[in-house]
Amino acid sequence: MPLNPYITFHSTKLVQTGPDIFDVDGDFTIRGAKKAEKLTLTVTGAGTIQGTMAFDRIADRVEVTVNLKATRVSGPPVTLKQ
């Protein structure tokens, strides 16, 4: 369950667009209003990922920033395309 049940992002597609950049298509929902959006993620270091998404919501521009920390627990290491 998300931390805030009124705001969710469910990814539908992940594409590597640069050596350390990924575009994530998905459905962003705020208080039941769902809209297809794109989240751009940048791998900034070992296991650190930052992302941004901006969109218009009625009369306001909304910007969402995410900071993620990932740890591989099993399987082969991820190799990014250069």
Secondary structure, DSSP 8 states (H G I E B T S, - for coil): --SSTTEEEEEEEEEEEETTEEEEEEEEEETTEEEEEEEEEEEEETTEEEEEEEEEETTEEEEEEEEEE----SSS------
